[in-house]
């Protein structure tokens, strides 16, 4: 259970006073900081090291200390932390000693929602891409939404923004259960599956917390839900039974937004979205992977809930160029195309490799996978190998620990041995710095290489391109 249960009431941002973000340069905190600064809220923060992100936030007006200390809280009214910040952190301890308001990041984001038509997008997979797609489409439709997303929009590099419009888009991360802190006008559930076993005991708890998330809509709100997922469908049915408006999407005949006639051209999805009133298509996306047709259907559900002009909105969906580290094209050298993806769950890996297969055409798919955290790797240890078997050649790195202690018998060597590929095509490489060279030796002109994982495997692609150049 999280240390920060959902608060009884949301404190409006204007009542937070001077705000201090602990770990302000982090992937979750930085977008929140950008949105707060854009709103003109007085903001300070701290981080353990300087970075380009910290420097950017300073330029936007934040006062940021490198290193954490009690004096960093002088003049502060509200301290914001993420789940990764331990209870013994010196600034957390000091905040409690001074009697300052202490909020989880999710509660602070919830504080930005009053006064907006707020959209919270959740799901085990696809929430970053869908949140980014919705944001870009709203902009294309002439709105200037505020947004706080856990990844960077590819075409602008933004992850947080305070817009002039009346819509706020938030990626609702379920990993620690704090997505139940939001009180949105529109909620989206893209799918439900077990992940984050450090928080969720089993899939039943995952489903229960998504049900809680769906139940926290503001009066008059709308739930947009992927009805081909049995767990999500159950939540949609229960929500509709309470008299709440529900828009379902999927490939089934009984949904409100049906994805039909799905194909690919050059690896990019082409499809039609059918509602009771109209058929929109064919739509050709600018990002690969068939599952993004479903993300586009979810995005259309948001547009219908908001009452946005659908035609320019869907033009924005079609033109969306992706989010960073979501099947991101890094470049091509010596006839080898290199992509990077954040996938760290067996379902995500299978989807990534399916998309890579369609992009590669006649070429081979070469994957470099880095397992993320020992706890997750242990839970899905014998599922990673079969998922990676969708590639032609696999290089498996050792586990990216993220501060966790190793678990005996849990490592990349086990995964590499279970891909079902020939031994010479499924190798374990524990030396991180050797991976680019191994990939350069294994890849041939016409092949597609994709680096996969939530850790520092993202650094491999640029190094590989330099070796191949």
Secondary structure by P-SEA (a helix, b strand, c coil): cccccccccccccccccbbbbcccccaaaaaaaaaaaaaccccccccccccaaaaaaaaacccccccccccccccccbbbbccccccccaaaaaaaaaccccccaaaaaaaaccccbbbbbbccccaaaaaaaaaaaaaaacccccccccccccccccccccccccbbbbbccccccccccccccbbbbcccccccccccccaaaaaaaaaaaaacccccbbbbbbcccaaaaaaaaaaaaaccbbbbbcccccccccccccccccccccbbbbccccccccccccccccaaaaaaaaaaaaaaaaccccaaaaaaaaaccccccccccccccccbbbbbbccccaaaaaaaaaaaaaaaccbbbbbbbbbccaaaaaaaaaaaaaaaccccbbbbbccccccccccccccaaaaaaccccccccbbbbccccaaaaaaaaaccccbbbbbbccccccaaaaaaaaaac
